[in-house]
Amino acid sequence: MKKKTIKRIGFVILAGSIIAGSIATYMWFKPHRDVQATKAFAALKVNDLIQEFSADANAANAKYLSQDGNSKILVIEGRVSKVSENQIGETVIILKEEGAKAGVSCTFTLKTSPEIAGVKEGDTIHIKGAITAGNSYDADLDLYEHAVMVQCAIVK
């Protein structure tokens, strides 16, 4: 009787390990979404997006963000406020209108970063990317956070 119980427990553990390994392998090798090949959900000016999140963050989150990681693809038009580089060498552009307290932080991939060689502060450009967070205000720190877009590229 004990041998049968041990064999059953062993079989359940083996089956669970195989299933877990299969799921992990699938997730590891799952292809990334090609943001630039995907049709944009909307084209907006930077101030319009910022105002939507400032007016009603919950409604804007429901409209643009998704829990499954496939947030909406947007094309944002705005004035370049700052051009910098993050820790891994990707270019980051802040689109923010003059006098605005918040803007949109657009992170380019290493593949698309060379596209922006001629972009300078003050230029008005269109950027396509996946939005991952809306702008917010932290009253405790009196700090405005930019909306965040990733996998960006300039739209010509």
DSSP file (Angstrom, degrees, kcal/mol; ACC not computed):
  #  RESIDUE AA STRUCTURE BP1 BP2  ACC     N-H-->O    O-->H-N    N-H-->O    O-->H-N    TCO  KAPPA ALPHA  PHI   PSI    X-CA   Y-CA   Z-CA
    1    1 A M     >        0   0    0      0, 0.0     4,-1.8     0, 0.0     5,-0.1   0.000 360.0 360.0 360.0 -42.4    0.0    0.0    0.0
    2    2 A K  H  >  +     0   0    0      1,-0.2     4,-2.4     2,-0.2     5,-0.2   0.866 360.0  55.5 -67.1 -35.6    2.8    2.4    0.9
    3    3 A K  H  > S+     0   0    0      1,-0.2     4,-2.3     2,-0.2    -1,-0.2   0.903 107.1  49.9 -64.7 -40.7    4.6    1.7   -2.4
    4    4 A K  H  > S+     0   0    0      2,-0.2     4,-2.3     1,-0.2    -1,-0.2   0.902 111.3  48.8 -64.1 -41.2    1.5    2.6   -4.4
    5    5 A T  H  X S+     0   0    0     -4,-1.8     4,-2.5     2,-0.2    -2,-0.2   0.911 112.0  48.3 -65.1 -43.4    1.1    5.9   -2.5
    6    6 A I  H  X S+     0   0    0     -4,-2.4     4,-2.5     2,-0.2    -2,-0.2   0.901 111.5  50.3 -64.3 -41.0    4.8    6.8   -3.0
    7    7 A K  H  X S+     0   0    0     -4,-2.3     4,-2.4     2,-0.2    -2,-0.2   0.907 111.1  49.1 -64.0 -41.7    4.6    6.0   -6.7
    8    8 A R  H  X S+     0   0    0     -4,-2.3     4,-2.5     2,-0.2    -2,-0.2   0.921 111.9  47.9 -63.9 -44.4    1.5    8.2   -7.1
    9    9 A I  H  X S+     0   0    0     -4,-2.5     4,-2.3     1,-0.2    -2,-0.2   0.916 112.5  49.7 -62.7 -42.8    3.1   11.1   -5.2
   10   10 A G  H  X S+     0   0    0     -4,-2.5     4,-2.5     1,-0.2    -2,-0.2   0.900 110.4  50.3 -61.6 -41.5    6.2   10.7   -7.4
   11   11 A F  H  X S+     0   0    0     -4,-2.4     4,-2.8     2,-0.2    -2,-0.2   0.908 110.3  49.5 -64.6 -42.5    4.1   10.6  -10.6
   12   12 A V  H  X S+     0   0    0     -4,-2.5     4,-2.5     2,-0.2    -2,-0.2   0.913 112.3  47.9 -63.5 -42.8    2.2   13.8   -9.5
   13   13 A I  H  X S+     0   0    0     -4,-2.3     4,-2.2     2,-0.2    -2,-0.2   0.918 113.2  48.1 -64.0 -43.7    5.5   15.6   -8.8
   14   14 A L  H  X S+     0   0    0     -4,-2.5     4,-2.2     2,-0.2    -2,-0.2   0.926 112.8  47.7 -62.8 -46.0    7.0   14.5  -12.1
   15   15 A A  H  X S+     0   0    0     -4,-2.8     4,-2.4     1,-0.2    -2,-0.2   0.911 112.2  49.8 -63.0 -42.7    3.9   15.6  -14.1
   16   16 A G  H  X S+     0   0    0     -4,-2.5     4,-2.7    -5,-0.2    -1,-0.2   0.886 110.1  51.0 -62.6 -39.7    3.8   18.9  -12.3
   17   17 A S  H  X S+     0   0    0     -4,-2.2     4,-2.5     2,-0.2    -1,-0.2   0.901 110.1  49.1 -64.9 -41.3    7.5   19.5  -13.0
   18   18 A I  H  X S+     0   0    0     -4,-2.2     4,-2.2     2,-0.2    -2,-0.2   0.922 113.5  46.5 -64.9 -44.0    7.0   18.7  -16.7
   19   19 A I  H  X S+     0   0    0     -4,-2.4     4,-2.3     2,-0.2    -2,-0.2   0.937 114.1  47.2 -64.4 -46.6    4.1   21.1  -16.9
   20   20 A A  H  X S+     0   0    0     -4,-2.7     4,-2.5     1,-0.2    -2,-0.2   0.900 112.6  50.0 -62.5 -41.2    5.9   23.9  -15.1
   21   21 A G  H  X S+     0   0    0     -4,-2.5     4,-2.3    -5,-0.2    -1,-0.2   0.883 109.8  50.9 -64.4 -38.6    9.0   23.4  -17.2
   22   22 A S  H  X S+     0   0    0     -4,-2.2     4,-2.4     2,-0.2    -2,-0.2   0.917 111.7  46.8 -65.6 -43.1    6.9   23.5  -20.4
   23   23 A I  H  X S+     0   0    0     -4,-2.3     4,-2.5     2,-0.2     5,-0.2   0.922 112.8  49.4 -65.1 -44.3    5.2   26.8  -19.3
   24   24 A A  H  X S+     0   0    0     -4,-2.5     4,-2.2     1,-0.2    -2,-0.2   0.903 111.5  49.1 -61.9 -41.7    8.5   28.4  -18.3
   25   25 A T  H  X S+     0   0    0     -4,-2.3     4,-2.2     2,-0.2    -1,-0.2   0.917 111.0  50.1 -64.3 -43.6   10.1   27.4  -21.6
   26   26 A Y  H  X S+     0   0    0     -4,-2.4     4,-0.7     1,-0.2    -2,-0.2   0.932 113.0  45.9 -60.1 -46.7    7.2   28.8  -23.6
   27   27 A M  H  < S+     0   0    0     -4,-2.5     3,-0.4     1,-0.2    -1,-0.2   0.872 111.7  52.3 -65.8 -37.0    7.3   32.1  -21.7
   28   28 A W  H  < S+     0   0    0     -4,-2.2    -1,-0.2     1,-0.2    -2,-0.2   0.909 117.7  36.0 -66.1 -42.4   11.1   32.4  -22.0
   29   29 A F  H  < S+     0   0    0     -4,-2.2    -1,-0.2    -5,-0.2    -2,-0.2   0.363  84.9 126.1 -95.6   4.9   11.1   31.9  -25.8
   30   30 A K     <  -     0   0    0     -4,-0.7     2,-0.0    -3,-0.4    -3,-0.0  -0.441  67.9-112.1 -63.1 130.3    7.8   33.8  -26.5
   31   31 A P        -     0   0    0      0, 0.0     2,-0.1     0, 0.0    -1,-0.1  -0.357  29.3-114.1 -68.5 145.3    8.5   36.5  -29.1
   32   32 A H        -     0   0    0      1,-0.1     2,-0.2    -3,-0.1    -3,-0.0  -0.427  36.7 -97.2 -74.4 152.4    8.4   40.1  -28.0
   33   33 A R        -     0   0    0     -2,-0.1     2,-1.2     1,-0.1     3,-0.1  -0.523  29.4-131.6 -70.9 133.4    5.7   42.3  -29.4
   34   34 A D    >>  -     0   0    0     -2,-0.2     4,-0.8     1,-0.2     3,-0.5  -0.743  25.1-175.6 -88.3  95.3    6.9   44.4  -32.4
   35   35 A V  G >4 S+     0   0    0     -2,-1.2     3,-0.7     1,-0.2    -1,-0.2   0.883  79.2  53.2 -61.3 -41.4    5.6   47.8  -31.3
   36   36 A Q  G 34 S+     0   0    0      1,-0.2    -1,-0.2    -3,-0.1     4,-0.1   0.780 109.3  48.4 -70.6 -25.1    6.6   49.5  -34.5
   37   37 A A  G <4 S+     0   0    0     -3,-0.5     2,-0.3     2,-0.1    -1,-0.2   0.591  96.0  91.5 -87.0 -11.3    4.8   47.0  -36.8
   38   38 A T  S << S-     0   0    0     -4,-0.8     2,-0.1    -3,-0.7    -5,-0.0  -0.639  86.5-108.7 -87.4 140.9    1.6   47.2  -34.7
   39   39 A K        -     0   0    0     -2,-0.3    34,-0.3     1,-0.1     2,-0.2  -0.428  39.4-109.0 -67.0 139.1   -1.0   49.7  -35.7
   40   40 A A        -     0   0    0      1,-0.1    34,-0.2    -2,-0.1     3,-0.1  -0.453  13.4-146.7 -71.9 140.0   -1.3   52.7  -33.3
   41   41 A F  S    S-     0   0    0     32,-3.2     2,-0.3     1,-0.3    33,-0.2   0.869  78.2 -11.3 -70.2 -39.9   -4.4   52.8  -31.0
   42   42 A A  E     -a   74   0A   0     31,-1.0    33,-2.2     2,-0.0     2,-0.5  -0.990  54.7-134.4-158.5 157.3   -4.4   56.7  -31.1
   43   43 A A  E     +a   75   0A   0     -2,-0.3     2,-0.3    31,-0.2    33,-0.2  -0.990  38.3 167.0-117.9 124.8   -2.4   59.7  -32.1
   44   44 A L  E     -a   76   0A   0     31,-2.7    33,-2.5    -2,-0.5     2,-0.3  -0.901  38.3-113.9-135.3 158.4   -2.3   62.5  -29.5
   45   45 A K  E  >  -a   77   0A   0     -2,-0.3     4,-1.8    31,-0.2     3,-0.4  -0.691  38.8-114.4 -85.9 151.6   -0.6   65.6  -28.5
   46   46 A V  H  > S+     0   0    0     31,-2.6     4,-2.3    -2,-0.3     5,-0.2   0.877 115.4  52.3 -56.8 -41.7    1.5   65.4  -25.4
   47   47 A N  H  > S+     0   0    0      1,-0.2     4,-2.6     2,-0.2    -1,-0.2   0.866 105.7  54.9 -65.1 -35.4   -0.7   67.9  -23.5
   48   48 A D  H  > S+     0   0    0     -3,-0.4     4,-2.0     2,-0.2    -1,-0.2   0.921 110.5  45.3 -63.3 -43.4   -3.9   65.9  -24.4
   49   49 A L  H  X S+     0   0    0     -4,-1.8     4,-2.0     2,-0.2     5,-0.2   0.928 113.5  49.4 -64.9 -45.1   -2.5   62.7  -22.9
   50   50 A I  H  X S+     0   0    0     -4,-2.3     4,-2.3     1,-0.2    -2,-0.2   0.906 110.9  50.0 -61.7 -42.6   -1.2   64.5  -19.8
   51   51 A Q  H  X S+     0   0    0     -4,-2.6     4,-2.7     2,-0.2     5,-0.2   0.879 107.2  54.8 -65.5 -37.6   -4.6   66.2  -19.3
   52   52 A E  H  X S+     0   0    0     -4,-2.0     4,-2.1     1,-0.2     8,-0.3   0.941 112.6  41.7 -60.8 -47.2   -6.5   62.9  -19.6
   53   53 A F  H  < S+     0   0    0     -4,-2.0     4,-0.2     1,-0.2    -2,-0.2   0.860 116.1  50.0 -69.0 -34.8   -4.4   61.2  -16.9
   54   54 A S  H  < S+     0   0    0     -4,-2.3     3,-0.3    -5,-0.2    -2,-0.2   0.884 112.5  46.6 -70.6 -37.7   -4.6   64.4  -14.7
   55   55 A A  H  < S-     0   0    0     -4,-2.7     2,-0.2     1,-0.2    -2,-0.2   0.932 137.6  -3.6 -71.0 -47.0   -8.4   64.7  -15.0
   56   56 A D     X  -     0   0    0     -4,-2.1     4,-2.3    -5,-0.2    -1,-0.2  -0.696  60.8-177.4-152.3  90.5   -9.3   61.0  -14.3
   57   57 A A  H  > S+     0   0    0     -3,-0.3     4,-2.7     1,-0.2     5,-0.2   0.863  85.0  54.2 -60.6 -38.6   -6.4   58.6  -13.8
   58   58 A N  H  > S+     0   0    0      2,-0.2     4,-2.2     1,-0.2    -1,-0.2   0.919 110.8  44.9 -64.3 -43.5   -8.6   55.6  -13.5
   59   59 A A  H  > S+     0   0    0      2,-0.2     4,-1.8     1,-0.2    -1,-0.2   0.907 115.1  48.4 -66.2 -41.2  -10.5   56.2  -16.7
   60   60 A A  H  X S+     0   0    0     -4,-2.3     4,-2.6    -8,-0.3     5,-0.4   0.893 110.6  51.2 -66.8 -39.4   -7.2   56.9  -18.6
   61   61 A N  H  X S+     0   0    0     -4,-2.7     4,-2.3     1,-0.2    -2,-0.2   0.921 110.7  48.7 -61.7 -43.4   -5.6   53.8  -17.1
   62   62 A A  H  < S+     0   0    0     -4,-2.2    -1,-0.2    -5,-0.2    -2,-0.2   0.850 115.3  45.8 -64.5 -33.5   -8.6   51.7  -18.3
   63   63 A K  H  < S+     0   0    0     -4,-1.8    -2,-0.2    -5,-0.1    -1,-0.2   0.889 129.5  17.4 -76.9 -40.8   -8.4   53.3  -21.8
   64   64 A Y  H  < S+     0   0    0     -4,-2.6     8,-2.4    -5,-0.1     2,-0.3   0.707 111.3  66.7-110.1 -24.5   -4.6   53.0  -22.4
   65   65 A L     <  -     0   0    0     -4,-2.3     2,-0.4    -5,-0.4    67,-0.1  -0.693  54.8-163.9-107.9 156.3   -3.1   50.5  -20.0
   66   66 A S    >   -     0   0    0     -2,-0.3     3,-1.1     1,-0.1     5,-0.2  -0.996  23.1-140.0-139.0 142.1   -3.5   46.7  -19.7
   67   67 A Q  T 3  S+     0   0    0     -2,-0.4    -1,-0.1     1,-0.2     4,-0.1   0.730  99.2  66.2 -71.2 -22.5   -2.7   44.3  -16.9
   68   68 A D  T 3  S-     0   0    0      2,-0.1    -1,-0.2     1,-0.1     3,-0.0   0.416 115.7-107.6 -84.1   4.1   -1.5   41.6  -19.4
   69   69 A G  S <  S+     0   0    0     -3,-1.1     2,-0.7     1,-0.1    -2,-0.1   0.419  92.6 109.8  88.8  -2.9    1.5   43.7  -20.5
   70   70 A N        +     0   0    0      3,-0.0     3,-0.1    -5,-0.0    -3,-0.1  -0.480  48.1 174.0-103.2  61.3    0.0   44.6  -23.9
   71   71 A S        -     0   0    0     -2,-0.7    -6,-0.2    -5,-0.2    61,-0.1  -0.161  41.3 -75.6 -64.2 164.3   -0.7   48.3  -23.3
   72   72 A K        -     0   0    0     -8,-2.4    59,-2.0    58,-0.1     2,-0.5  -0.194  38.6-125.0 -65.8 150.7   -1.8   50.5  -26.1
   73   73 A I  E     - B   0 130A   0    -34,-0.3   -32,-3.2    57,-0.2   -31,-1.0  -0.860  35.9-175.5 -95.1 126.6    0.5   51.7  -28.8
   74   74 A L  E     -aB  42 129A   0     55,-2.8    55,-2.2    -2,-0.5     2,-0.5  -0.884  27.3-144.2-123.8 153.6    0.3   55.5  -29.2
   75   75 A V  E     -aB  43 128A   0    -33,-2.2   -31,-2.7    -2,-0.3     2,-0.4  -0.986  27.1-166.7-112.1 119.6    1.8   58.1  -31.5
   76   76 A I  E     -aB  44 127A   0     51,-3.1    51,-2.7    -2,-0.5     2,-0.5  -0.903   9.2-158.0-113.2 133.0    2.6   61.2  -29.4
   77   77 A E  E     +aB  45 126A   0    -33,-2.5   -31,-2.6    -2,-0.4     2,-0.3  -0.922  35.1 124.2-107.7 132.5    3.4   64.6  -30.8
   78   78 A G  E     - B   0 125A   0     47,-2.2    47,-2.4    -2,-0.5     2,-0.4  -0.992  58.1 -79.1-172.1 174.7    5.3   67.1  -28.7
   79   79 A R  E     - B   0 124A   0     -2,-0.3    17,-2.3    45,-0.2     2,-0.5  -0.725  46.7-115.4 -89.8 134.3    8.2   69.3  -28.1
   80   80 A V  E     +C   95   0A   0     43,-3.1    42,-2.8    -2,-0.4    15,-0.2  -0.571  37.4 171.6 -71.9 118.6   11.5   67.8  -27.1
   81   81 A S  E     +     0   0A   0     13,-3.5     2,-0.3    -2,-0.5    -1,-0.2   0.762  65.1   3.0 -96.7 -33.1   12.3   69.0  -23.6
   82   82 A K  E     -C   94   0A   0     12,-1.2    12,-2.7    38,-0.1     2,-0.4  -0.985  53.0-159.0-157.1 141.8   15.3   66.8  -22.8
   83   83 A V  E     +C   93   0A   0     -2,-0.3     2,-0.2    10,-0.2    10,-0.2  -0.996  32.6 145.6-122.9 125.5   17.4   64.1  -24.5
   84   84 A S  E     -C   92   0A   0      8,-2.8     8,-2.9    -2,-0.4     2,-0.4  -0.820  40.6-115.0-145.7-175.9   19.4   61.8  -22.3
   85   85 A E  E     -C   91   0A   0      6,-0.3     6,-0.2    -2,-0.2     2,-0.1  -0.986  22.8-138.3-130.1 138.6   20.7   58.2  -22.0
   86   86 A N    >   -     0   0    0      4,-2.8     3,-1.6    -2,-0.4     6,-0.0  -0.209  41.4 -83.8 -87.3-174.4   19.7   55.6  -19.4
   87   87 A Q  T 3  S+     0   0    0      1,-0.3    -1,-0.1     2,-0.1    -2,-0.0   0.735 126.8  47.5 -65.1 -25.0   22.0   53.1  -17.6
   88   88 A I  T 3  S-     0   0    0      2,-0.1    -1,-0.3     0, 0.0    22,-0.0   0.261 122.2 -98.2-104.1  13.5   22.0   50.5  -20.5
   89   89 A G  S <  S+     0   0    0     -3,-1.6     2,-0.3     1,-0.3    -2,-0.1   0.523  75.6 139.9  90.0   6.0   22.7   53.0  -23.3
   90   90 A E        -     0   0    0      1,-0.1    -4,-2.8    22,-0.0    -1,-0.3  -0.608  54.2-116.8 -81.9 144.7   19.1   53.5  -24.5
   91   91 A T  E     -C   85   0A   0     18,-0.3    17,-3.1    -2,-0.3     2,-0.4  -0.615  26.3-161.9 -81.9 139.0   18.1   57.0  -25.5
   92   92 A V  E     -CD  84 107A   0     -8,-2.9    -8,-2.8    -2,-0.3     2,-0.4  -0.987   4.0-168.9-123.7 126.2   15.4   58.7  -23.5
   93   93 A I  E     -CD  83 106A   0     13,-2.6    13,-3.3    -2,-0.4     2,-0.6  -0.951  11.1-149.3-114.9 133.3   13.5   61.7  -24.8
   94   94 A I  E     -CD  82 105A   0    -12,-2.7   -13,-3.5    -2,-0.4   -12,-1.2  -0.907   8.4-160.0 -99.6 120.0   11.2   63.8  -22.6
   95   95 A L  E     +CD  80 104A   0      9,-2.9     9,-2.6    -2,-0.6     2,-0.3  -0.899  30.0 147.9 -97.3 120.2    8.3   65.4  -24.6
   96   96 A K        -     0   0    0    -17,-2.3     7,-0.1    -2,-0.6     2,-0.1  -0.951  43.5-124.5-156.2 131.0    6.9   68.3  -22.6
   97   97 A E    >   -     0   0    0     -2,-0.3     3,-2.2     5,-0.3     2,-0.1  -0.439  47.8 -85.0 -74.6 151.9    5.4   71.6  -23.6
   98   98 A E  T 3  S+     0   0    0      1,-0.3    -1,-0.1    -2,-0.1     3,-0.1  -0.334 115.6  14.0 -59.6 130.8    6.9   74.7  -22.3
   99   99 A G  T 3  S+     0   0    0      1,-0.3    -1,-0.3    -3,-0.1     2,-0.1   0.254  94.6 129.6  87.9 -11.5    5.5   75.6  -18.9
  100  100 A A    <   -     0   0    0     -3,-2.2    -1,-0.3     1,-0.1     3,-0.1  -0.459  52.9-147.7 -75.3 149.0    4.0   72.1  -18.4
  101  101 A K  S    S+     0   0    0     -2,-0.1     2,-0.3     1,-0.1    43,-0.2   0.727  80.1  29.4 -88.4 -23.6    4.7   70.3  -15.1
  102  102 A A        +     0   0    0     -5,-0.0    -5,-0.3    33,-0.0     2,-0.2  -0.930  63.3 163.7-134.7 158.9    4.6   66.8  -16.6
  103  103 A G        -     0   0    0     -2,-0.3    44,-2.8    -7,-0.1     2,-0.5  -0.587  42.1 -71.9-145.6-152.2    5.3   65.3  -19.9
  104  104 A V  E     -De  95 147A   0     -9,-2.6    -9,-2.9    42,-0.2     2,-0.6  -0.985  30.3-148.0-124.0 125.6    6.0   61.9  -21.6
  105  105 A S  E     -De  94 148A   0     42,-3.5    44,-3.1    -2,-0.5     2,-0.6  -0.836  17.4-165.4 -92.0 118.2    9.2   60.0  -21.1
  106  106 A C  E     -De  93 149A   0    -13,-3.3   -13,-2.6    -2,-0.6     2,-0.6  -0.919   2.8-161.7-112.1 114.3   10.0   58.0  -24.3
  107  107 A T  E     -D   92   0A   0     42,-2.5    45,-2.2    -2,-0.6    44,-0.3  -0.849   7.9-154.2 -99.7 123.8   12.6   55.3  -24.1
  108  108 A F  E     - e   0 152A   0    -17,-3.1    45,-0.1    -2,-0.6     2,-0.1  -0.608  18.0-117.0 -90.5 152.6   14.1   54.1  -27.4
  109  109 A T     >  -     0   0    0     43,-0.8     4,-1.8    -2,-0.2   -18,-0.3  -0.376  30.8-105.1 -79.9 167.8   15.5   50.6  -27.9
  110  110 A L  T  4 S+     0   0    0      1,-0.2    -1,-0.1     2,-0.2    -2,-0.0   0.831 123.8  53.7 -61.7 -29.9   19.2   50.2  -28.7
  111  111 A K  T  4 S+     0   0    0      1,-0.2    -1,-0.2     2,-0.1     4,-0.1   0.875 116.2  35.7 -71.4 -38.6   18.0   49.4  -32.2
  112  112 A T  T >4 S+     0   0    0      1,-0.2     3,-1.3    40,-0.1     4,-0.4   0.573  94.0  88.2 -94.3  -9.5   16.0   52.6  -32.6
  113  113 A S  G >< S+     0   0    0     -4,-1.8     3,-1.5     1,-0.3    -1,-0.2   0.861  79.7  61.4 -58.7 -38.5   18.3   54.9  -30.7
  114  114 A P  G >  S+     0   0    0      0, 0.0     3,-1.4     0, 0.0    -1,-0.3   0.756  89.5  73.4 -62.0 -21.0   20.4   55.8  -33.7
  115  115 A E  G <  S+     0   0    0     -3,-1.3     3,-0.4     1,-0.3    -2,-0.2   0.774  91.5  56.2 -60.2 -26.9   17.3   57.3  -35.4
  116  116 A I  G X   +     0   0    0     -3,-1.5     3,-1.4    -4,-0.4    -1,-0.3   0.139  66.3 118.3 -98.8  21.8   17.4   60.3  -33.2
  117  117 A A  T <  S+     0   0    0     -3,-1.4    -1,-0.2     1,-0.3    -2,-0.1   0.854  81.8  41.2 -56.3 -37.5   20.9   61.5  -33.9
  118  118 A G  T 3  S+     0   0    0     -3,-0.4     2,-0.3     2,-0.0    -1,-0.3   0.449  88.6 112.3 -92.3   0.0   19.7   64.8  -35.3
  119  119 A V    <   +     0   0    0     -3,-1.4     2,-0.3     4,-0.0    -3,-0.0  -0.549  42.7 175.4 -78.7 134.9   17.0   65.5  -32.7
  120  120 A K    >   -     0   0    0     -2,-0.3     3,-2.0   -38,-0.0   -40,-0.3  -0.911  40.2 -73.8-135.2 164.0   17.6   68.4  -30.3
  121  121 A E  T 3  S+     0   0    0     -2,-0.3   -40,-0.2     1,-0.2     3,-0.1  -0.287 116.7  31.1 -57.4 136.2   15.8   70.2  -27.5
  122  122 A G  T 3  S+     0   0    0    -42,-2.8    -1,-0.2     1,-0.4   -41,-0.1   0.115  87.0 126.5 100.5 -20.1   13.0   72.4  -28.9
  123  123 A D    <   -     0   0    0     -3,-2.0   -43,-3.1   -44,-0.1     2,-0.6  -0.398  57.1-134.6 -68.3 146.5   12.2   70.2  -31.9
  124  124 A T  E     +B   79   0A   0    -45,-0.2     2,-0.3    -3,-0.1   -45,-0.2  -0.929  38.9 163.5-102.0 123.1    8.6   69.1  -32.4
  125  125 A I  E     -B   78   0A   0    -47,-2.4   -47,-2.2    -2,-0.6     2,-0.4  -0.859  37.7-123.4-135.9 166.5    8.5   65.4  -33.2
  126  126 A H  E     -B   77   0A   0     29,-0.5    29,-2.6    -2,-0.3     2,-0.4  -0.960  27.9-170.5-111.6 130.8    6.1   62.4  -33.4
  127  127 A I  E     -BF  76 154A   0    -51,-2.7   -51,-3.1    -2,-0.4     2,-0.4  -0.981   9.2-155.4-126.5 134.6    7.1   59.3  -31.4
  128  128 A K  E     +BF  75 153A   0     25,-2.9    25,-1.7    -2,-0.4     2,-0.3  -0.911  35.8 123.3-108.2 133.9    5.4   55.9  -31.5
  129  129 A G  E     -B   74   0A   0    -55,-2.2   -55,-2.8    -2,-0.4     2,-0.5  -0.978  59.9 -81.0-170.8 177.4    5.6   53.5  -28.6
  130  130 A A  E     -BF  73 150A   0     20,-2.4    20,-2.6    -2,-0.3     2,-0.3  -0.841  40.8-134.3 -96.9 125.3    3.8   51.4  -26.0
  131  131 A I  E     + F   0 149A   0    -59,-2.0    18,-0.3    -2,-0.5     3,-0.1  -0.631  29.3 169.8 -80.1 133.3    2.5   53.4  -23.0
  132  132 A T  E     +     0   0A   0     16,-3.0     2,-0.3     1,-0.4    17,-0.2   0.557  63.8  15.4-118.5 -15.4    3.3   51.7  -19.6
  133  133 A A  E     - F   0 148A   0     15,-1.3    15,-2.7   -68,-0.0    -1,-0.4  -0.975  66.0-131.4-159.1 145.0    2.4   54.4  -17.1
  134  134 A G        -     0   0    0     -2,-0.3   -84,-0.1    13,-0.2     2,-0.1  -0.476  40.3 -88.5 -89.9 167.1    0.4   57.6  -16.9
  135  135 A N        +     0   0    0     -2,-0.2     2,-0.3   -86,-0.1    11,-0.2  -0.375  50.6 178.9 -72.0 156.0    1.6   60.8  -15.4
  136  136 A S  E     -G  145   0B   0      9,-1.4     9,-3.2    -2,-0.1     2,-0.4  -0.948  25.0-129.1-151.2 169.0    1.0   61.4  -11.7
  137  137 A Y  E     -G  144   0B   0     -2,-0.3     2,-0.8     7,-0.2     7,-0.2  -0.995   9.9-153.3-127.3 129.0    1.5   63.9   -8.9
  138  138 A D  E  >> -G  143   0B   0      5,-3.2     5,-1.9    -2,-0.4     4,-1.2  -0.885   6.9-169.6-102.9 106.1    3.0   63.0   -5.5
  139  139 A A  T  45S+     0   0    0     -2,-0.8    -1,-0.2     1,-0.2     5,-0.0   0.831  83.4  58.5 -65.9 -33.4    1.6   65.5   -3.0
  140  140 A D  T  45S+     0   0    0      1,-0.2    -1,-0.2     3,-0.1    -2,-0.0   0.902 120.2  27.4 -63.5 -40.7    4.0   64.4   -0.3
  141  141 A L  T  45S-     0   0    0     -3,-0.2    -1,-0.2     2,-0.1    -2,-0.2   0.497 101.7-129.0 -97.3  -5.5    7.1   65.2   -2.4
  142  142 A D  T  <5 +     0   0    0     -4,-1.2     2,-0.4     1,-0.2    -3,-0.2   0.953  62.1 143.9  52.3  52.6    5.4   67.9   -4.5
  143  143 A L  E   < -G  138   0B   0     -5,-1.9    -5,-3.2     2,-0.0     2,-0.5  -0.978  46.4-146.6-131.1 132.4    6.7   66.0   -7.5
  144  144 A Y  E     -G  137   0B   0     -2,-0.4     2,-0.4    -7,-0.2    -7,-0.2  -0.843  15.3-152.5 -96.9 131.8    5.2   65.5  -10.9
  145  145 A E  E     -G  136   0B   0     -9,-3.2    -9,-1.4    -2,-0.5     2,-0.1  -0.853  15.9-124.0-103.6 139.3    6.0   62.1  -12.7
  146  146 A H        -     0   0    0     -2,-0.4   -42,-0.2   -11,-0.2     2,-0.1  -0.404  26.6-105.1 -75.3 154.1    6.0   61.8  -16.4
  147  147 A A  E     -e  104   0A   0    -44,-2.8   -42,-3.5   -12,-0.1     2,-0.5  -0.466  42.3-130.6 -67.9 155.4    3.9   59.4  -18.4
  148  148 A V  E     +eF 105 133A   0    -15,-2.7   -16,-3.0   -44,-0.2   -15,-1.3  -0.953  26.8 177.9-123.2 128.9    6.1   56.5  -19.6
  149  149 A M  E     -eF 106 131A   0    -44,-3.1   -42,-2.5    -2,-0.5     2,-0.3  -0.977  10.4-168.5-123.7 142.6    6.4   55.0  -23.1
  150  150 A V  E     + F   0 130A   0    -20,-2.6   -20,-2.4    -2,-0.4   -42,-0.1  -0.778  61.5  34.2-125.5 169.3    8.8   52.2  -24.1
  151  151 A Q  E    S+     0   0A   0    -44,-0.3   -43,-0.2    -2,-0.3    -1,-0.2   0.897  84.9 175.0  53.0  46.3   10.0   50.6  -27.3
  152  152 A C  E     +e  108   0A   0    -45,-2.2   -43,-0.8    -3,-0.2     2,-0.3  -0.376  20.5 175.5 -85.7 158.5    9.8   54.0  -29.0
  153  153 A A  E     - F   0 128A   0    -25,-1.7   -25,-2.9   -45,-0.1     2,-0.3  -0.966  36.9-100.3-153.6 152.7   10.8   55.1  -32.5
  154  154 A I  E     - F   0 127A   0     -2,-0.3     2,-0.6   -42,-0.2   -27,-0.2  -0.579  30.8-136.8 -76.9 136.5   10.4   58.4  -34.3
  155  155 A V              0   0    0    -29,-2.6   -29,-0.5    -2,-0.3    -1,-0.0  -0.834 360.0 360.0 -93.5 125.4    7.5   58.5  -36.8
  156  156 A K              0   0    0     -2,-0.6    -1,-0.1   -31,-0.1   -29,-0.0   0.440 360.0 360.0 -98.2 360.0    8.6   60.2  -40.0
